[in-house]
Amino acid sequence: MSQTASSKSRHRSRPVEPGAAAHRGAARAALGCLVVLAVALGAGRFAFTPLLPLMLHAGVVDLREGGWLASANYAGYFVGAVSCAALRVDPARMIRVGLAATALLLLAMGATSSFALWMAIRFAAGVVSAWTFVFASQWGLRRLASLDAHGWSGVIYAGPGVGIVVTGVLVSVAGGYGARVGWLGFGVVSLLLAVCVWKVFDAAPHAFSAGPSAPSKQPAQAEHHNHPHIRRDAIRLILLYGIPGFGYIITATFLPVIARAALPGSHWPDLFWPMFGVAQIVGAICAARLPVRWDNRLLLAGSYVLQAVGIAIGIVAPTAAGFSCGSVLIGLPFTAITLFAMREARRLHGERAAGLMGYATAAYGIGQIAGPLIAAPVAAHTGSFSPALWLAAVALTTGAVALVLVTRGGRGASPREHTA
């Protein structure tokens, strides 16, 4: 009898999905989250970037109105991110809601021509994309942690890049049909993708517990969160993560418009946005392969510098080569920045990181709101995006310096992740 009990105890203490089953489980979870982020961010948010020149060409919006539509989306992203800390829902359920809502909102953009409705739709799309991003990050990172498959996290954060590449290429190929057809087409594709991954998110998060000892860690984690150093580091993460939101968003919103103005009659402007997406995919996958013992804050600082250099190259050399190099340098760390920040949130708050993830994402959203509101009027007044882009490059450089100083003054806090 005692041998039987001991055998059962040993069986319960084994990993949830050992060996090949764990590999399949990690792949399924990571690819499912990739599709989710491709839909919610790549299409739900960033399809606007390649479609904006078509909307401008058709005369349905002007540059200022395009800036307002972009900022409405980013304002919604901010509201959605802030509200994540108060939401008490199953992450898998929220992911499903996000997939369905994103597809419907894309269809709605093509079903109306009212600017007021467009503003409301883009705001709602921002809210949904923030919810989906935060809960997909929580669900996916926790699932991979339970399987000891951290390397797959890069696949999750390649999702926005996949969406950017697909939307950019489709608009380049079928842009002659106009923006309305583009919005409707992306809505239909998003619905089909949602159906493909729907069953991946059947299980509730507690099913992915690493073992029976997991619940006993909660009190220790709660005490860990309340430590003054942890609170201070969390506040710094929130503040400094907001900087790349402003830093990249002007390029991410207006890149095709900027390139078309600099290279009239060229076919290159249609390619820079997909280049950005391809670089983002490569950067996300490579970032996940970096040793987890490396300090996330220093990785963020390096990423900020890469984006600042990419922005500067596009300003100094507004040629096909310059825009190509700039697109790659801005794209490489795009979602790697997100990966490092979400890992840092989990380092600080463990399994209860959703709230900190939400607040950090909200700070990022504030930067995104400010970018188009500053850039569009400046460009309309001066005829150039360069002043706003220089401001973005300076902000990123300042953020990188601040992160290095924070790390050096961190009193030797371990950068090693213990839960992600």
C-alpha angles and dihedrals in degrees: 000000000000090000090053092050091047090050091051091049091052090048092053092050094057120101115278095244112014127192121342092001090058090050091051091046092051092048092048093049095044095046091046091053090045090059091045093054092042088057101037097041108013093049106012094052111013102040083083091070099064092034095053095077089053091051091048092048091050090051094234089125136013126220095270092050089048088055091050092051090050092049092047088058092048091046088055089049089054093049091047093049094050092048092053091079090060098043116103102189138125105270092221091055092049090051091055091048089050094052094050095043094049092054092048093048091051089052090048091056089059095042097062139042097197112121091207090055091045089055091051093046094049090048091051091046089055092052092049094046092053092049091047094046096049096045094042088052091049094045096043099044091046092049092050092045090054089054095042088237102131093150090071091065090086089062090057093053092045086071098089090049092052089052092047092051094047095046092044094050094044092051090047092052100037102024091117089075091065138240096290092061088045093056092046092046093051090049092054093046090049091053091052092049091049090056091050095057100029095106093050088075098052097109125076117236095252088067088070097060111142091227147317092292093064098089092054090063095064099085091049090050092050091052089047091055093055095055109117093233091052093049091049092049090048092053091048091050091052094049098043094043088061092066099071088049088067093033100061103026099080090057092040092053103039106024096113090045092049092046094048091052092049096042107034114190094010125126091215097087090068090059103049095075094051087047088055089052095048091050089050091054092050092046094050094050094045092046091056089056094058114107111273089223090070114103111260091211093059090047088053091050092053090048092052090053092051091053093046091053091047092053092047093051091054090053098044095041109031092180133112090265093046095049091045092053091044093050091052095047093048093044099047096069096029100107092014083073089055092047093051092046094048090048090051089051090053091046089056101037106019116198091356094061098115092092094050090044088053095049092046090049089050090055088050087051092055089057090049092052092052096048102068092035089059099035102047097053092042091051092046091050100041101027091236139085091206099099092052092044092052088051089053092050092050091049092053092048091049090050091051092052091048092051092051091050091048091050094049090049094047095105092237097301109177113255091200116118114233101184110023 
